[in-house]
């Protein structure tokens, strides 16, 4: 046997083998894009709307922003109504968990009476008031 007879089947076998990692895949084409060597049409890659996925995401982003803005607006109104409804002798709770009775309300501060026996008073920022535990009218009915 000659060397030519031995190498021909080996070359054919190597051409049918998958490419090694990192090596380019050989593709037989006729030179025209979208056609294979046998002339069969293949789908063109990358032909389509490049913003296709974005058109799906934009409505979801708009909805998320709308819900976020409406939620913060609702919380702001609720907080404003709490501050406007606070009056003398209301029992309130601060962000630190201190519960006291409102003695005086100023523009940005509130003076609370913390202890009845020793007449301890503390000054807090209005923003530190978290909730009204009971109103002054309800306390007047208890005594």
MDTraj code that builds the backbone (N, CA, C; nanometers):
import mdtraj as md
import numpy as np

residues = "UNK UNK UNK UNK UNK UNK UNK UNK UNK UNK UNK UNK UNK UNK UNK UNK UNK UNK UNK UNK UNK UNK UNK UNK UNK UNK UNK UNK UNK UNK UNK UNK UNK UNK UNK UNK UNK UNK UNK UNK UNK UNK UNK UNK UNK UNK UNK UNK UNK UNK UNK UNK UNK UNK UNK UNK UNK UNK UNK UNK UNK UNK UNK UNK UNK UNK UNK UNK UNK UNK UNK UNK UNK UNK UNK UNK UNK UNK UNK UNK UNK UNK UNK UNK UNK UNK UNK UNK UNK UNK UNK UNK UNK UNK UNK UNK UNK UNK UNK UNK UNK UNK UNK UNK UNK UNK UNK UNK UNK UNK UNK UNK UNK UNK UNK UNK UNK UNK UNK UNK UNK UNK UNK UNK UNK UNK UNK UNK UNK UNK UNK UNK UNK UNK UNK UNK UNK UNK UNK UNK UNK UNK UNK".split()
xyz = np.array([
    [0.0838, -0.1163, 0.0000],
    [0.0000, 0.0000, 0.0000],
    [0.0883, 0.1226, 0.0000],
    [0.0363, 0.2185, -0.0675],
    [0.1126, 0.3421, -0.0728],
    [0.0644, 0.4376, 0.0350],
    [0.1417, 0.5400, 0.0567],
    [0.1062, 0.6390, 0.1586],
    [-0.0210, 0.7130, 0.1225],
    [-0.0488, 0.7286, -0.0066],
    [-0.1675, 0.8006, -0.0511],
    [-0.2941, 0.7262, -0.0137],
    [-0.2934, 0.5957, -0.0216],
    [-0.4109, 0.5172, 0.0110],
    [-0.4402, 0.5239, 0.1611],
    [-0.3405, 0.5311, 0.2439],
    [-0.3623, 0.5354, 0.3874],
    [-0.4086, 0.6727, 0.4347],
    [-0.3604, 0.7751, 0.3710],
    [-0.3937, 0.9085, 0.4186],
    [-0.5298, 0.9567, 0.3720],
    [-0.5796, 0.9106, 0.2606],
    [-0.7094, 0.9572, 0.2115],
    [-0.8222, 0.9259, 0.3085],
    [-0.8369, 0.8013, 0.3593],
    [-0.9431, 0.7772, 0.4567],
    [-0.9219, 0.8539, 0.5874],
    [-0.7993, 0.8735, 0.6280],
    [-0.7726, 0.9456, 0.7517],
    [-0.8128, 1.0918, 0.7371],
    [-0.7844, 1.1545, 0.6243],
    [-0.8223, 1.2934, 0.6005],
    [-0.9738, 1.3071, 0.5973],
    [-1.0406, 1.2144, 0.5333],
    [-1.1868, 1.2172, 0.5308],
    [-1.2458, 1.2035, 0.6690],
    [-1.1860, 1.1185, 0.7523],
    [-1.2322, 1.0997, 0.8887],
    [-1.2117, 1.2276, 0.9704],
    [-1.0996, 1.2929, 0.9513],
    [-1.0722, 1.4147, 1.0260],
    [-1.1626, 1.5298, 0.9839],
    [-1.2039, 1.5315, 0.8593],
    [-1.2935, 1.6377, 0.8148],
    [-1.4323, 1.6223, 0.8749],
    [-1.4751, 1.4994, 0.9016],
    [-1.6071, 1.4753, 0.9598],
    [-1.6078, 1.4932, 1.1111],
    [-1.4919, 1.4965, 1.1742],
    [-1.4834, 1.5085, 1.3193],
    [-1.5211, 1.6509, 1.3619],
    [-1.5769, 1.6649, 1.4812],
    [-1.6103, 1.7999, 1.5306],
    [-1.4835, 1.8793, 1.5559],
    [-1.4895, 2.0119, 1.5430],
    [-1.3690, 2.0933, 1.5637],
    [-1.3279, 2.0929, 1.7095],
    [-1.2028, 2.1145, 1.7350],
    [-1.1514, 2.1227, 1.8705],
    [-1.1935, 2.2554, 1.9328],
    [-1.1884, 2.2605, 2.0650],
    [-1.2279, 2.3822, 2.1357],
    [-1.1374, 2.4972, 2.0962],
    [-1.1959, 2.6107, 2.0651],
    [-1.1211, 2.7296, 2.0308],
    [-1.0902, 2.7434, 1.8831],
    [-1.1239, 2.6424, 1.8029],
    [-1.0982, 2.6510, 1.6601],
    [-1.2270, 2.6867, 1.5871],
    [-1.2190, 2.7632, 1.4804],
    [-1.3401, 2.8021, 1.4069],
    [-1.4031, 2.6825, 1.3366],
    [-1.5366, 2.6888, 1.3227],
    [-1.6121, 2.5834, 1.2568],
    [-1.6115, 2.6106, 1.1074],
    [-1.5650, 2.5145, 1.0251],
    [-1.5666, 2.5373, 0.8798],
    [-1.7082, 2.5292, 0.8257],
    [-1.7475, 2.6248, 0.7442],
    [-1.8803, 2.6292, 0.6849],
    [-1.8636, 2.6408, 0.5336],
    [-1.9300, 2.5498, 0.4619],
    [-1.9237, 2.5542, 0.3161],
    [-2.0385, 2.6395, 0.2660],
    [-2.0071, 2.7464, 0.1957],
    [-2.1107, 2.8336, 0.1420],
    [-2.0827, 2.8603, -0.0048],
    [-2.1834, 2.9110, -0.0725],
    [-2.1683, 2.9462, -0.2134],
    [-2.1269, 3.0912, -0.2293],
    [-2.1194, 3.1604, -0.1199],
    [-2.0807, 3.3007, -0.1269],
    [-2.1988, 3.3928, -0.1049],
    [-2.3212, 3.3463, -0.1299],
    [-2.4401, 3.4279, -0.1087],
    [-2.4841, 3.4120, 0.0356],
    [-2.5144, 3.5207, 0.1064],
    [-2.5571, 3.5082, 0.2455],
    [-2.6929, 3.4396, 0.2545],
    [-2.7038, 3.3521, 0.3577],
    [-2.8306, 3.2850, 0.3812],
    [-2.8491, 3.1594, 0.2992],
    [-2.7472, 3.1125, 0.2291],
    [-2.7602, 2.9885, 0.1530],
    [-2.6477, 2.8960, 0.1916],
    [-2.6762, 2.7660, 0.1907],
    [-2.5756, 2.6650, 0.2209],
    [-2.5109, 2.6203, 0.0920],
    [-2.4178, 2.5246, 0.1037],
    [-2.3468, 2.4748, -0.0136],
    [-2.4406, 2.4045, -0.1100],
    [-2.5462, 2.3413, -0.0576],
    [-2.6397, 2.2711, -0.1460],
    [-2.7464, 2.3630, -0.2026],
    [-2.7435, 2.4912, -0.1687],
    [-2.8373, 2.5876, -0.2252],
    [-2.9641, 2.6049, -0.1427],
    [-2.9776, 2.5303, -0.0321],
    [-3.0969, 2.5424, 0.0519],
    [-3.0896, 2.6720, 0.1322],
    [-3.2012, 2.7379, 0.1436],
    [-3.2051, 2.8657, 0.2154],
    [-3.2014, 2.8400, 0.3648],
    [-3.1237, 2.9198, 0.4364],
    [-3.1173, 2.9141, 0.5810],
    [-3.1679, 3.0472, 0.6356],
    [-3.2264, 3.0443, 0.7534],
    [-3.2728, 3.1719, 0.8098],
    [-3.1544, 3.2621, 0.8407],
    [-3.1703, 3.3879, 0.8056],
    [-3.0638, 3.4851, 0.8305],
    [-3.0624, 3.5206, 0.9777],
    [-2.9456, 3.5242, 1.0363],
    [-2.9353, 3.5585, 1.1782],
    [-2.9239, 3.7090, 1.1939],
    [-2.9842, 3.7590, 1.2999],
    [-2.9741, 3.9014, 1.3275],
    [-3.0730, 3.9851, 1.2478],
    [-3.1497, 3.9229, 1.1609],
    [-3.2488, 3.9985, 1.0849],
    [-3.3757, 4.0038, 1.1684],
    [-3.4128, 4.1179, 1.2150],
    [-3.5318, 4.1344, 1.2981],
    [-3.5245, 4.2686, 1.3675],
    [-3.6206, 4.2910, 1.4540],
    [-3.6269, 4.4173, 1.5265],
    [-3.5239, 4.4167, 1.6385],
    [-3.4223, 4.5012, 1.6323],
    [-3.3228, 4.5016, 1.7396],
    [-3.3795, 4.5534, 1.8714],
    [-3.4924, 4.6219, 1.8678],
    [-3.5554, 4.6737, 1.9889],
    [-3.6724, 4.5868, 2.0338],
    [-3.6830, 4.4660, 1.9818],
    [-3.7960, 4.3775, 2.0114],
    [-3.8162, 4.3528, 2.1592],
    [-3.7103, 4.3196, 2.2287],
    [-3.7213, 4.2927, 2.3721],
    [-3.7487, 4.4203, 2.4501],
    [-3.6959, 4.5331, 2.4010],
    [-3.7167, 4.6594, 2.4710],
    [-3.8648, 4.6996, 2.4675],
    [-3.9329, 4.6726, 2.3586],
    [-4.0750, 4.7079, 2.3501],
    [-4.1574, 4.6288, 2.4498],
    [-4.1082, 4.5151, 2.4909],
    [-4.1782, 4.4365, 2.5928],
    [-4.1477, 4.4913, 2.7311],
    [-4.0245, 4.5343, 2.7539],
    [-3.9837, 4.5798, 2.8866],
    [-4.0324, 4.7196, 2.9215],
    [-4.0479, 4.8067, 2.8239],
    [-4.0872, 4.9458, 2.8502],
    [-4.2207, 4.9560, 2.9246],
    [-4.3270, 4.8848, 2.8847],
    [-4.4521, 4.8959, 2.9622],
    [-4.4366, 4.8493, 3.1069],
    [-4.3581, 4.7443, 3.1294],
    [-4.3381, 4.6984, 3.2659],
    [-4.2632, 4.8027, 3.3487],
    [-4.1636, 4.8658, 3.2920],
    [-4.0911, 4.9701, 3.3641],
    [-4.1807, 5.0891, 3.3958],
    [-4.2647, 5.1278, 3.3013],
    [-4.3569, 5.2399, 3.3237],
    [-4.4546, 5.2056, 3.4360],
    [-4.5060, 5.0845, 3.4367],
    [-4.5999, 5.0421, 3.5419],
    [-4.5309, 5.0420, 3.6775],
    [-4.4078, 4.9915, 3.6835],
    [-4.3353, 4.9883, 3.8111],
    [-4.3093, 5.1293, 3.8638],
    [-4.2718, 5.2204, 3.7774],
    [-4.2475, 5.3584, 3.8195],
    [-4.3773, 5.4230, 3.8672],
    [-4.4867, 5.3994, 3.7956],
    [-4.6167, 5.4558, 3.8329],
    [-4.6597, 5.4062, 3.9704],
    [-4.6471, 5.2764, 3.9958],
    [-4.6866, 5.2200, 4.1249],
    [-4.5992, 5.2773, 4.2364],
    [-4.4717, 5.2931, 4.2106],
    [-4.3808, 5.3476, 4.3111],
    [-4.4161, 5.4926, 4.3453],
    [-4.4421, 5.5731, 4.2443],
    [-4.4760, 5.7140, 4.2673],
    [-4.6087, 5.7259, 4.3409],
    [-4.7074, 5.6482, 4.3008],
    [-4.8373, 5.6553, 4.3666],
    [-4.8282, 5.6095, 4.5124],
    [-4.7464, 5.5086, 4.5407],
    [-4.7296, 5.4608, 4.6779],
    [-4.6653, 5.5654, 4.7666],
    [-4.5630, 5.6321, 4.7153],
    [-4.4968, 5.7351, 4.7964],
    [-4.5877, 5.8561, 4.8163],
    [-4.6674, 5.8873, 4.7166],
    [-4.7615, 5.9995, 4.7295],
    [-4.8669, 5.9681, 4.8363],
    [-4.9133, 5.8435, 4.8387],
    [-5.0132, 5.8014, 4.9375],
    [-4.9545, 5.8081, 5.0784],
    [-4.8301, 5.7617, 5.0950],
    [-4.7652, 5.7667, 5.2259],
    [-4.7449, 5.9108, 5.2719],
    [-4.7114, 5.9986, 5.1791],
    [-4.6900, 6.1392, 5.2135],
    [-4.8202, 6.2034, 5.2626],
    [-4.9317, 6.1734, 5.1966],
    [-5.0618, 6.2273, 5.2394],
    [-5.1008, 6.1734, 5.3761],
    [-5.0741, 6.0447, 5.3986],
    [-5.1070, 5.9828, 5.5268],
    [-5.0257, 6.0478, 5.6392],
    [-4.8979, 6.0720, 5.6134],
    [-4.8107, 6.1345, 5.7120],
    [-4.8549, 6.2787, 5.7414],
    [-4.8924, 6.3506, 5.6359],
    [-4.9388, 6.4885, 5.6521],
    [-5.0673, 6.4941, 5.7350],
    [-5.1585, 6.4014, 5.7120],
    [-5.2829, 6.4001, 5.7893],
    [-5.2555, 6.3654, 5.9358],
    [-5.1549, 6.2803, 5.9612],
    [-5.1174, 6.2487, 6.0993],
    [-5.0651, 6.3734, 6.1704],
    [-4.9788, 6.4477, 6.1028],
    [-4.9221, 6.5691, 6.1633],
    [-5.0293, 6.6750, 6.1875],
    [-5.1252, 6.6875, 6.0954],
    [-5.2312, 6.7878, 6.1105],
    [-5.3315, 6.7491, 6.2180],
    [-5.3506, 6.6196, 6.2418],
    [-5.4500, 6.5769, 6.3395],
    [-5.3939, 6.5730, 6.4826],
    [-5.2635, 6.5854, 6.4982],
    [-5.2023, 6.5814, 6.6306],
    [-5.2341, 6.7101, 6.7067],
    [-5.2760, 6.6943, 6.8333],
    [-5.3088, 6.8107, 6.9157],
    [-5.2649, 6.7857, 7.0591],
    [-5.2805, 6.8868, 7.1426],
    [-5.2419, 6.8770, 7.2833],
    [-5.3153, 6.7620, 7.3508],
    [-5.2450, 6.6967, 7.4434],
    [-5.2959, 6.5869, 7.5257],
    [-5.3134, 6.4558, 7.4483],
    [-5.2712, 6.4510, 7.3220],
    [-5.2719, 6.3232, 7.2495],
    [-5.1549, 6.2390, 7.2992],
    [-5.1761, 6.1108, 7.3079],
    [-5.0680, 6.0195, 7.3435],
    [-5.0083, 5.9687, 7.2120],
    [-4.8775, 5.9934, 7.1930],
    [-4.8122, 5.9588, 7.0671],
    [-4.6925, 5.8683, 7.0924],
    [-4.6510, 5.8001, 6.9855],
    [-4.5326, 5.7158, 6.9928],
    [-4.4281, 5.7699, 6.8967],
    [-4.3024, 5.7745, 6.9438],
    [-4.1936, 5.8234, 6.8599],
    [-4.1284, 5.7066, 6.7857],
    [-4.0375, 5.7398, 6.6937],
    [-3.9661, 5.6376, 6.6180],
    [-3.8792, 5.5526, 6.7092],
    [-3.8351, 5.6062, 6.8204],
    [-3.7546, 5.5320, 6.9170],
    [-3.8362, 5.4458, 7.0104],
    [-3.9675, 5.4534, 7.0010],
    [-4.0544, 5.3716, 7.0845],
    [-4.1017, 5.4406, 7.2107],
    [-4.0678, 5.5662, 7.2310],
    [-4.1094, 5.6402, 7.3498],
    [-4.2536, 5.6846, 7.3316],
    [-4.3330, 5.6584, 7.4337],
    [-4.4738, 5.6991, 7.4310],
    [-4.4913, 5.8101, 7.5336],
    [-4.5513, 5.9208, 7.4894],
    [-4.5713, 6.0336, 7.5783],
    [-4.6919, 6.1146, 7.5359],
    [-4.7279, 6.2077, 7.6213],
    [-4.8426, 6.2937, 7.5977],
    [-4.7941, 6.4278, 7.5425],
    [-4.8614, 6.4778, 7.4398],
    [-4.8220, 6.6034, 7.3762],
    [-4.8549, 6.7193, 7.4704],
    [-4.7519, 6.8004, 7.4992],
    [-4.7688, 6.9172, 7.5843],
    [-4.7784, 7.0416, 7.4984],
    [-4.6895, 7.0502, 7.3974],
    [-4.6844, 7.1694, 7.3126],
    [-4.6414, 7.1286, 7.1726],
    [-4.7030, 7.1928, 7.0728],
    [-4.6680, 7.1676, 6.9332],
    [-4.6167, 7.2979, 6.8736],
    [-4.4936, 7.2924, 6.8212],
    [-4.4348, 7.4080, 6.7533],
    [-4.4250, 7.3734, 6.6044],
    [-4.3612, 7.4623, 6.5276],
    [-4.3515, 7.4404, 6.3825],
    [-4.2872, 7.3064, 6.3473],
    [-4.1667, 7.2816, 6.3996],
    [-4.0928, 7.1601, 6.3639],
    [-4.0701, 7.0668, 6.4806],
    [-4.1127, 7.1059, 6.5997],
    [-4.0872, 7.0239, 6.7179],
    [-4.2154, 6.9987, 6.7970],
    [-4.2074, 6.8954, 6.8799],
    [-4.3181, 6.8581, 6.9689],
    [-4.2577, 6.8323, 7.1073],
    [-4.3190, 6.8858, 7.2102],
    [-4.2748, 6.8599, 7.3472],
    [-4.3698, 6.7563, 7.4070],
    [-4.3089, 6.6450, 7.4521],
    [-4.3872, 6.5361, 7.5103],
    [-4.3602, 6.5240, 7.6589],
    [-4.4661, 6.4940, 7.7351],
    [-4.4517, 6.4626, 7.8771],
    [-4.4388, 6.3105, 7.8833],
    [-4.3209, 6.2658, 7.9312],
    [-4.2913, 6.1233, 7.9324],
    [-4.3382, 6.0578, 8.0612],
    [-4.3192, 6.1241, 8.1741],
    [-4.3545, 6.0654, 8.3041],
    [-4.4444, 6.1617, 8.3804],
    [-4.5566, 6.1124, 8.4258],
    [-4.6532, 6.1956, 8.4995],
    [-4.6028, 6.2294, 8.6393],
    [-4.5400, 6.1340, 8.7078],
    [-4.4991, 6.1546, 8.8470],
    [-4.3883, 6.2592, 8.8596],
    [-4.2851, 6.2481, 8.7782],
    [-4.1720, 6.3397, 8.7905],
    [-4.1793, 6.4537, 8.6888],
    [-4.2835, 6.4593, 8.6105],
    [-4.3076, 6.5660, 8.5130],
    [-4.1901, 6.5813, 8.4141],
    [-4.1424, 6.4660, 8.3607],
    [-4.0314, 6.4659, 8.2649],
    [-4.0862, 6.5038, 8.1281],
    [-4.0210, 6.6009, 8.0669],
    [-4.0615, 6.6463, 7.9339],
    [-3.9418, 6.6344, 7.8395],
    [-3.9708, 6.5957, 7.7153],
    [-3.8656, 6.5842, 7.6139],
    [-3.9139, 6.6519, 7.4864],
    [-3.8187, 6.7093, 7.4146],
    [-3.8498, 6.7747, 7.2881],
    [-3.8084, 6.6823, 7.1736],
    [-3.8992, 6.6604, 7.0795],
    [-3.8748, 6.5751, 6.9636],
    [-3.9046, 6.6527, 6.8359],
    [-3.8397, 6.6123, 6.7297],
    [-3.8745, 6.6655, 6.5980],
    [-4.0088, 6.6057, 6.5588],
    [-4.0886, 6.6817, 6.4859],
    [-4.2193, 6.6306, 6.4427],
    [-4.2046, 6.5039, 6.3589],
    [-4.0949, 6.4966, 6.2848],
    [-4.0746, 6.3798, 6.1991],
    [-4.0504, 6.2521, 6.2789],
    [-4.0199, 6.2653, 6.4105],
    [-3.9968, 6.1481, 6.4941],
    [-4.1270, 6.0840, 6.5409],
    [-4.2381, 6.1529, 6.5263],
    [-4.3668, 6.0983, 6.5684],
    [-4.4139, 5.9978, 6.4639],
    [-4.4387, 5.8747, 6.5098],
    [-4.4769, 5.7672, 6.4196],
    [-4.6286, 5.7490, 6.4157],
    [-4.6924, 5.7523, 6.5326],
    [-4.8369, 5.7318, 6.5360],
    [-4.8987, 5.7963, 6.6591],
    [-5.0273, 5.8169, 6.6485],
    [-5.1046, 5.8668, 6.7629],
    [-5.1670, 5.7441, 6.8289],
    [-5.1258, 5.7188, 6.9538],
    [-5.1739, 5.6003, 7.0246],
    [-5.3180, 5.6211, 7.0695],
    [-5.3458, 5.7362, 7.1305],
    [-5.4839, 5.7687, 7.1687],
    [-5.4984, 5.9200, 7.1672],
    [-5.6192, 5.9646, 7.1391],
    [-5.6410, 6.1088, 7.1290],
    [-5.6686, 6.1667, 7.2668],
    [-5.6568, 6.2983, 7.2793],
    [-5.6782, 6.3685, 7.4049],
    [-5.8218, 6.3543, 7.4560],
    [-5.9195, 6.3506, 7.3663],
    [-6.0593, 6.3370, 7.4066],
    [-6.0844, 6.2030, 7.4726],
    [-6.0199, 6.0971, 7.4221],
    [-6.0390, 5.9645, 7.4801],
    [-5.9733, 5.9562, 7.6179],
    [-5.8618, 6.0254, 7.6380],
    [-5.7958, 6.0260, 7.7670],
    [-5.8780, 6.1021, 7.8692],
    [-5.9455, 6.2081, 7.8264],
    [-6.0298, 6.2863, 7.9167],
    [-6.1476, 6.2026, 7.9679],
    [-6.1973, 6.1100, 7.8865],
    [-6.3068, 6.0246, 7.9273],
    [-6.2623, 5.9177, 8.0245],
    [-6.1340, 5.8769, 8.0205],
    [-6.0846, 5.7724, 8.1083],
    [-6.0763, 5.8209, 8.2526],
    [-6.0386, 5.9456, 8.2780],
    [-6.0160, 5.9914, 8.4138],
    [-6.1418, 6.0255, 8.4857],
])
top = md.Topology()
chain = top.add_chain()
for i, resn in enumerate(residues, 1):
    res = top.add_residue(resn, chain, resSeq=i)
    for name in ("N", "CA", "C"):
        top.add_atom(name, md.element.get_by_symbol(name[0]), res)
traj = md.Trajectory(xyz[None], top)
